[in-house]
């Protein structure tokens, strides 16, 4: 919105000086994509994008540097945020439509059915009984899942809900459509 500030200075001799400044504050017209390397260190991908672990509530971290199939950015799958309770990532964003790319690789269990989870975006379940091992075809194989979410309250939340063992996520990217 528009704002005006007026400053007045009075001297004991009666001299008066004043100044008025008008200005506007507006939200940025562009949205900077949010890239999270869950549970991991800051990482710059081959395109120069920076991925950091931020915006989370709950969970703990696990890292394991193993070769990851099906990706050109294996570092994003070497770490994860996980928990045997629900945890979430939450970001303040302008209202609008967003694409959320969730990144998973099973880097602990070596069989299907050992880790199963649900994922909710702003309260809407977008993944049900998701098993990264089963969907990707095995251990240490990247699988990305992309979903669209509309934000009407200025908040975008990614909630991980464990079903079997700990729920987890390796990384994700949020871009505005």
C-alpha positions as CSV (number, residue, x, y, z in Angstrom):
1,X,0.0,0.0,0.0
2,X,0.9,3.7,-0.2
3,X,2.3,5.4,2.9
4,X,3.3,9.0,3.8
5,X,5.6,10.1,6.6
6,X,5.9,13.8,7.6
7,X,8.6,15.0,9.9
8,X,8.4,18.4,11.6
9,X,11.3,20.0,13.5
10,X,10.7,23.1,15.7
11,X,13.5,25.2,17.1
12,X,13.0,27.2,20.3
13,X,13.4,30.3,18.3
14,X,10.3,29.5,16.3
15,X,12.0,28.1,13.2
16,X,10.1,25.3,11.6
17,X,11.3,22.8,9.1
18,X,9.4,19.9,7.7
19,X,9.8,17.1,5.2
20,X,7.3,14.7,3.7
21,X,8.1,11.4,2.1
22,X,5.6,9.2,0.2
23,X,6.3,5.6,-0.7
24,X,4.6,2.4,-1.7
25,X,5.2,-1.2,-0.6
26,X,4.1,-4.0,-2.8
27,X,4.7,-7.7,-2.9
28,X,7.3,-9.0,-5.3
29,X,5.8,-9.7,-8.7
30,X,8.0,-12.8,-9.1
31,X,8.2,-15.9,-7.0
32,X,11.6,-17.4,-6.3
33,X,11.4,-21.2,-6.5
34,X,11.9,-23.0,-3.2
35,X,14.3,-25.9,-3.4
36,X,14.9,-28.1,-0.3
37,X,17.6,-30.7,0.2
38,X,15.8,-32.4,3.1
39,X,18.1,-33.3,6.0
40,X,21.2,-32.4,4.0
41,X,23.7,-29.6,3.5
42,X,23.2,-26.7,1.1
43,X,23.8,-28.0,-2.4
44,X,24.2,-26.2,-5.7
45,X,22.9,-28.3,-8.6
46,X,24.4,-28.4,-12.1
47,X,22.0,-25.6,-13.2
48,X,23.3,-23.3,-10.4
49,X,20.1,-23.7,-8.3
50,X,20.7,-23.8,-4.5
51,X,18.9,-26.4,-2.4
52,X,18.9,-26.0,1.4
53,X,17.0,-27.7,4.3
54,X,14.6,-25.1,5.7
55,X,11.0,-24.5,6.6
56,X,10.5,-27.8,8.5
57,X,8.9,-28.7,11.8
58,X,9.7,-32.1,13.3
59,X,11.6,-35.0,12.0
60,X,15.3,-36.0,12.2
61,X,17.9,-36.5,9.5
62,X,19.7,-39.4,7.9
63,X,22.5,-39.4,5.3
64,X,24.0,-42.2,3.3
65,X,26.2,-41.6,0.2
66,X,25.4,-44.4,-2.1
67,X,25.1,-44.4,-5.9
68,X,21.6,-43.3,-6.9
69,X,20.0,-44.5,-10.1
70,X,17.5,-42.5,-12.3
71,X,18.8,-39.0,-11.6
72,X,21.4,-36.5,-12.7
73,X,21.5,-35.0,-9.1
74,X,22.2,-37.9,-6.8
75,X,23.3,-35.6,-3.9
76,X,19.6,-34.7,-3.4
77,X,18.8,-38.3,-2.6
78,X,21.8,-38.9,-0.2
79,X,19.9,-37.2,2.8
80,X,16.4,-37.3,4.1
81,X,14.2,-35.9,6.8
82,X,12.1,-38.6,8.5
83,X,10.1,-39.4,11.6
84,X,7.7,-42.0,13.0
85,X,5.3,-39.1,13.6
86,X,3.9,-36.6,11.1
87,X,6.2,-33.7,10.2
88,X,5.9,-30.9,7.7
89,X,7.5,-28.2,5.7
90,X,5.7,-24.8,5.6
91,X,6.3,-21.7,3.5
92,X,4.8,-18.3,3.1
93,X,4.0,-17.9,-0.6
94,X,1.8,-15.5,-2.7
95,X,-1.6,-16.9,-3.4
96,X,-1.6,-18.8,-6.7
97,X,-1.0,-22.2,-8.3
98,X,2.2,-24.1,-7.6
99,X,3.9,-27.2,-8.9
100,X,5.5,-29.3,-6.2
101,X,8.1,-31.9,-7.2
102,X,8.7,-34.4,-4.4
103,X,11.9,-36.4,-4.6
104,X,12.3,-39.9,-3.0
105,X,14.8,-42.7,-3.0
106,X,14.9,-45.6,-0.4
107,X,18.4,-45.5,1.0
108,X,17.9,-47.6,4.1
109,X,15.5,-50.5,3.5
110,X,16.2,-53.1,0.8
111,X,12.7,-54.4,0.2
112,X,9.2,-53.2,-0.8
113,X,6.7,-52.6,2.0
114,X,9.3,-51.7,4.6
115,X,8.5,-47.9,4.4
116,X,5.1,-46.6,3.4
117,X,3.8,-43.1,3.8
118,X,1.2,-40.5,2.8
119,X,1.9,-37.0,1.6
120,X,-0.5,-34.1,1.9
121,X,-0.2,-30.7,0.2
122,X,-2.2,-28.0,2.1
123,X,-4.3,-30.8,3.7
124,X,-5.2,-32.6,0.5
125,X,-3.7,-36.1,0.3
126,X,-1.7,-36.4,-2.9
127,X,0.2,-39.7,-2.2
128,X,-1.5,-42.6,-0.5
129,X,0.5,-45.6,0.8
130,X,3.5,-44.4,-1.2
131,X,6.5,-46.8,-1.2
132,X,9.6,-45.4,-2.9
133,X,11.2,-48.8,-3.1
134,X,8.2,-50.4,-4.9
135,X,7.5,-47.4,-7.2
136,X,11.2,-46.8,-8.2
137,X,11.9,-50.5,-8.7
138,X,14.5,-51.0,-5.9
139,X,17.0,-49.7,-3.5
140,X,18.7,-46.3,-4.1
141,X,16.6,-45.5,-7.2
142,X,15.3,-42.0,-7.5
143,X,11.6,-41.4,-8.1
144,X,10.0,-38.0,-8.4
145,X,6.3,-37.2,-8.0
146,X,4.9,-33.9,-9.2
147,X,1.6,-32.4,-8.0
148,X,-0.2,-29.1,-8.4
149,X,-1.6,-27.2,-5.5
150,X,-3.5,-23.9,-5.3
151,X,-2.7,-21.6,-2.4
152,X,-5.5,-19.3,-1.1
153,X,-4.2,-18.4,2.4
154,X,-0.5,-17.5,1.7
155,X,0.8,-20.8,3.0
156,X,2.0,-23.9,1.3
157,X,2.5,-27.0,3.5
158,X,4.0,-30.4,2.7
159,X,3.0,-32.9,5.3
160,X,4.6,-36.4,5.6
161,X,2.5,-39.0,7.4
162,X,4.1,-42.4,8.2
163,X,2.1,-45.5,7.6
164,X,4.8,-48.3,7.9
165,X,8.1,-47.3,9.6
166,X,9.2,-43.7,9.4
167,X,7.7,-41.3,6.8
168,X,10.5,-39.5,4.8
169,X,11.4,-37.2,2.0
170,X,14.7,-36.6,0.3
171,X,14.1,-33.3,-1.5
172,X,11.5,-31.2,-3.1
173,X,11.1,-28.2,-5.4
174,X,8.2,-25.7,-5.4
175,X,7.7,-23.5,-8.5
176,X,4.9,-21.1,-9.4
177,X,2.7,-21.9,-12.4
